[in-house]
């Protein structure tokens, strides 16, 4: 039995106590996902815990230090399925230091209202769309 590759992601919001906006990140690669929007984050490296990996990924990808909030519980014990071999765990996060910039893996960032239509109009990576819906429900 093979274990699922664990990915971590951040629902970077404007406020953990009263989230109104989400930061979405537009992918540059791989080609099938280039131009689509996602939650920033990445792979857990050997020896890292999930939260530690997420802090590292957000520093590398966006240049920010964050405070993590609640985890948006996935639909499986491993988190949110991305494909047959990987699942992503997603936490709410708020930037504490730095201004988010697309430093790695992304060419654009946009703040979208959690209660508005714009968030659902973005072309999300298909595996991230159920997480978007769960986040909207969680924060409403």
C-alpha positions in Angstrom: 0.0 0.0 0.0 1.4 3.4 -1.0 0.8 6.4 1.1 -0.5 9.6 -0.3 2.0 12.4 -1.1 1.1 15.2 1.3 0.8 18.8 0.1 0.1 21.8 2.2 -1.8 25.0 1.2 -2.8 28.3 2.8 -6.1 30.0 2.5 -4.4 33.4 3.1 -7.1 35.7 4.4 -7.1 39.4 5.4 -8.0 38.5 9.0 -8.2 35.3 10.9 -10.8 36.8 13.3 -13.1 38.1 10.6 -12.0 36.9 7.1 -13.5 38.9 4.3 -10.9 38.4 1.5 -8.8 35.5 0.2 -5.5 35.8 -1.6 -5.5 33.6 -4.8 -2.3 32.8 -6.6 -2.0 32.2 -10.4 0.2 29.2 -11.4 2.9 29.4 -14.0 3.5 25.7 -14.3 3.0 22.8 -15.1 1.5 23.6 -18.6 -1.9 22.0 -17.8 -2.3 24.3 -14.8 -0.5 27.5 -16.0 -2.9 30.5 -15.8 -5.2 28.8 -13.2 -5.6 29.9 -9.6 -4.7 28.0 -6.5 -4.0 28.1 -2.8 -0.3 28.8 -2.3 1.8 26.1 -0.7 3.7 23.0 -1.7 5.2 19.7 -0.8 6.3 18.6 2.7 10.0 18.0 2.7 11.6 15.1 4.6 11.8 15.9 8.3 9.2 18.6 8.2 5.8 18.7 9.8 2.9 20.0 7.8 2.7 23.4 9.5 6.5 23.9 9.3 6.3 23.1 5.6 3.5 25.6 5.0 5.5 28.4 6.8 8.5 27.6 4.6 6.5 27.5 1.4 4.8 30.8 2.1 8.2 32.5 2.7 9.6 31.1 -0.5 6.5 31.6 -2.8 5.1 34.9 -1.4 7.8 36.4 0.9 5.5 36.4 4.0 5.5 35.2 7.5 2.1 34.1 8.6 0.1 33.0 11.6 -1.9 29.8 11.0 -5.5 29.5 12.0 -7.9 26.6 11.7 -7.4 23.8 9.2 -10.2 23.5 6.6 -11.0 19.9 7.1 -10.6 17.8 3.9 -13.0 15.3 2.5 -10.6 12.4 3.3 -8.3 11.6 6.3 -5.3 12.7 4.2 -7.0 16.1 3.3 -8.4 17.2 0.0 -7.6 14.8 -2.9 -5.5 16.4 -5.7 -5.1 13.3 -7.8 -4.8 9.6 -7.2 -1.5 9.9 -5.4 -1.6 13.3 -3.5 -3.8 15.1 -1.1 -3.6 18.6 0.3 -4.2 19.9 3.8 -5.3 23.6 3.9 -5.1 26.0 6.8 -6.4 29.5 7.2 -3.5 31.9 7.5 -2.9 35.6 8.0 0.2 37.5 6.9 2.1 39.0 9.9 5.2 40.2 8.2 5.8 41.1 4.5 3.6 41.9 1.6 2.6 38.9 -0.5 4.4 39.0 -3.9 4.5 36.3 -6.6 8.2 35.2 -6.0 8.0 31.5 -7.1 5.6 29.4 -9.1 3.1 32.2 -9.6 2.9 35.3 -11.9 -0.1 37.1 -10.2 -1.8 37.4 -6.9 -5.3 38.8 -6.3 -7.4 39.5 -3.3 -11.0 38.3 -3.8 -14.1 38.8 -1.5 -15.1 35.6 0.2 -18.8 36.5 -0.1 -18.7 37.7 -3.7 -19.1 36.1 -7.1 -15.6 37.0 -8.3 -14.0 34.2 -6.2 -16.1 31.6 -8.1 -15.4 33.2 -11.5 -11.7 32.6 -11.2 -10.5 29.6 -13.2 -9.3 27.5 -10.2 -7.3 24.4 -10.5 -10.1 21.8 -10.5 -8.9 20.0 -7.3 -8.9 23.4 -5.5 -12.5 24.3 -6.3 -14.1 22.1 -3.6 -11.7 23.7 -1.1 -12.9 27.2 -2.3 -16.5 26.1 -1.6 -15.6 24.7 1.8 -13.8 27.9 2.7 -16.7 30.1 1.7 -19.0 28.0 3.8 -16.6 27.9 6.7 -16.2 31.8 6.7 -19.8 32.7 6.1 
